[in-house]
Amino acid sequence: MIGTTVVFMIYNILLVPLCYVKLWWHKLIMVYVYSKTYRVSRADKFITFCMFWIFGLITLSINTFTDIYHFLRHLWIRDILKSH
């Protein structure tokens, strides 16, 4: 159980920079791509890109620690409620 947790934690932490670069590039491309389903202005898309650029690593880090928390919680729960 400890080995699996360590591997999970290392894998999640190593994925944060990769995810940041991938999402940064995706948001930059979305500034220039015309969206047919949602009528969002280019300025709004650019602001979304800038906000991700500033707060992206913080958000991804919080999500990583949330994943680790739920992973550990799942390991320690013995009587999980069964879903139908």
Secondary structure, DSSP 8 states (H G I E B T S, - for coil): -HHHHHHHHHHHHHHHHHHHHHHHHHHHHHHHS--SSS---HHHHHHHHHHHHHHHHHHHHHHHHHHHHHHHHHHH-SS-----
